[in-house]
Amino acid sequence: VITEYFIPLTAACGVTALSSPSLHVEIEVDLGKRCWYHSVFACPILRQQTTDSNPPMKLVCGHIISKDALNKMINGSKLKCPYCPMEQVPSDAKQIYF
């Protein structure tokens, strides 16, 4: 949920002069359910949408594939990225959240 907006301090407090005109104060604004969104990521290897049980994984090189694709590509204790020549240890891949 997007809940943060910024209001210039001058407008929020009626201050007319500041040493830094870019000074801001954070406030939370509830936008309601109509503004909720859900990011969708489809694995480019398996061409399947990721799920909680098959989340997107960021490889050391920065490329992103699904956990199932990562597991299928393991060769011994190494994994070669399908997009670049980098070999890596599968346990170094990190789950990402959109």
N, C-alpha and C positions, 0 to 999 in steps of 0.2 A: 504494500500500500504506500503510495506516495503521500507523505504527511508533513514534509518540511518545506516551508516557503521562507523567504527572507524579506524583511521590511527594513528600509533604511532607518537608521536611528533618528535622523532628523524628522521623519514623518511620524514615527512612533512616539517620540517624546517632545515634539515641538521645538527641538533645538535648531537654531538658525545658523550656527557656525561650529564647525568641527575641524580638528586638525587633519583628519583623514576623511574625505568624502565617501570612501568606500566602506566605512564601518557599518556593519549590519548586526541585527539581533535575530536569532533564530526563534521561531514559534512553530508549534505544531497545529496543523489544520486537518480535521477529519473530513476527508472528501467523500465518504460514504462508499457503499459497495459498488456503485456504478463506475467508479474510477479504479477498481481493482483490476489487475491484469495478470495473466499467467504466461510466462515466457515458454516457448516451445523450442526444443533443439532436436533435430533429427541427425542421427549419426551418419556421416558421409560414407562410412565403410559398409555398414549393415543396412543402411537406408531405413532405419526404424526410429520412431520417436523415443527419446529417453524417458525413463520412468524412475520412481523411487527405488525400485529394485535393480534398475539398469541405468544409473546416473551418468551424466557427462563427466569425463575425466580429462584433465589437462596434463599432457605429457611434458616432460622436462623441456622439450624444444618449443613448447607453446601451442602445439596443435591439439585439437580436442576431438576425442572419439568417445564412444560409449564404453561402459565397463565390459559389456559382453564382447565387443570387438577387441578390446585390449586383451581379454583373457584368451580369445581365439588366436591372437597374433603372437603369443608368448612362445619363444623357441628356447627351451632349456630355461636358463635364468635371465635371458635377454629379450628385449623387445626392440624391433626396428620400426621407427615411425614410417607409416605408409606414404608420407608426403615429403620427407627429407631423409638424408642418409644417417641421421643420428640414431645410434644404438643407446639404449638405456635400460635400467633395471625397472621392471614393472611396478615394484613397490614405491618408486619415486613419483608415480602418477598421483595427482591430487584431485579429489572430487571438487567440482565447481558448482556454484549456485548462481542462477541468473536472476 
